[in-house]
Amino acid sequence: MDPPGAFKVLVDYPWDEPFLAEPRKQELEVLLEWMVAAGEANVSVAFDDRTAKVLRTLGQPLELVNLGQTKASLRLDSRFVKDVVQRADQDSVPWAPIAEHLRDAYGLQPIVVDLFLCFLCQRDHRALTEAGGEPVEVKLGMPPASRLRLQRGTVVAAADWHRLRDLGEHLFAEERPPAHRSLQAQDRFASKLKASQPLTSEWVRAWNVGSQEIVRGLIEQPAVPPPRPDPEPPPTVEPKWDVLFEASLNPADGDEVSELLGGVRRALERLGEGAVWVTLVRRG
């Protein structure tokens, strides 16, 4: 039983798990941002308290999320996402039939349908006007009369996108686009560069100057000091040997052996305390 004062807004939709709150643009924007980040990372990503609430009330009913305690991953195998991706899996396809299917089959509100359109255009599709083929920047809450066609495109690799963002800022003085890759952001950034920097001889000269500044900045970066060499080991000091007793004998002669042992004993007595090194050598 819910505690006193608690309430839920249950909206009657024709699938098993209804929304726990009325879908609003503000919450759907949070959900879309998380979908893009999770899709880019392709692993579980951490979320804050605000995102956690949206994932529970909107993401889970739409079967978009595997929700953990502190991280969540995007589901691309659920019926909603799979249905949209499969129907849009063409080089060029009108959006209207896909949107109509989402409304008729699942009872999704237009702004929730826009969520899936925006997600596609954040991945590998661009939206064009049905009539003239002009690019359109899709948003949540677009006018329902918009007739769009989706065109499949190629998103640049992550490393290339990072370099393009740097070059656009340094050489074209353009604001960096979002770090998350998307075909929509890629097209928008390309349009800005084309509009702001026409390819003329003056622009080429300016580009060369900018390139030289970048290279100079890299060259002039403080060098990393080389690692310190290992300290040289102390020189080896050869031990000094003093001959205390020296004699030759026939080991088979008992008298000579006794005389040797007596001489060794007397030498040790003269030496006093301290260790000595004794070596028996046979001359070849």
Helices and strands as residue ranges (DSSP letters): H 25-41, E 45-46, H 49-54, I 55-59, E 65-67, E 71-74, H 79-87, E 92-94, H 96-106, H 110-121, E 125-129, E 135-136, E 148-152, H 158-172, H 183-196, H 201-219, H 254-271
